[in-house]
C-alpha cells in the first residue's frame, strides 16, 4: 500500500533510479541542482529542514516535503507549502507534486494529492490553492477528482502555456 513518508535515506536506491528514468529530468531539479559534493543524507536533511524555514533559497517559503512510497519503492514527491508568496499565488500554489515517469497512469497522482490534502489539514489549512499548466490535462483531472474548483487562468510568461488555478476546500 502506498503511503506518504518524510524523505529518508531508506529510499536512496529507488530515488536515484527514479532520477535516471527517461523523462525525469525536470522532476528532480532540486536534487540535480544540489551543491557539488553534497551527499544523499545531506540532501535529505536539507529538504527536511525546509519545513522549519531553514536552508531556503531567496524567494522560497517554508514547505513540508513527503515522498510517496510503496514498500521501499519511491513513487513521487509532494510539497505542502506553509504559505503563499506573490509568485506562488500565480503559479505553484500550496501543493506541488510529481510522479516518477515509470509510475504514471497508475492512479498515484490522484492518491498523492488526496494524501497531501490530509497533510495540509494537519498543518491547519481548510482551503488550498493548486495550480497546473493549461496543457497538463492529467493534472487538471487529478485536481478536479480531489475537489478542485477552477478559479482563474493566469499568463505567467509570454509565449508559454497559461496556468490554471484551482481552490480545494479540505474536509
Secondary structure, DSSP 8 states (H G I E B T S, - for coil): --EEEE--GGGHHHHHHHHTSTT-TTTTHHHHTS-TT--HHHHHHHHHHGGGT-S--TT---EEEEEEEETTEEEEEEEEESS--HHHHHTT-SEEEEE-GGGTTSSHHHHHHHHHHHHHHHTT-SEEEEEEETT-HHHHHHHHHTT-EEEEEE--STTS--EEEEEEE--
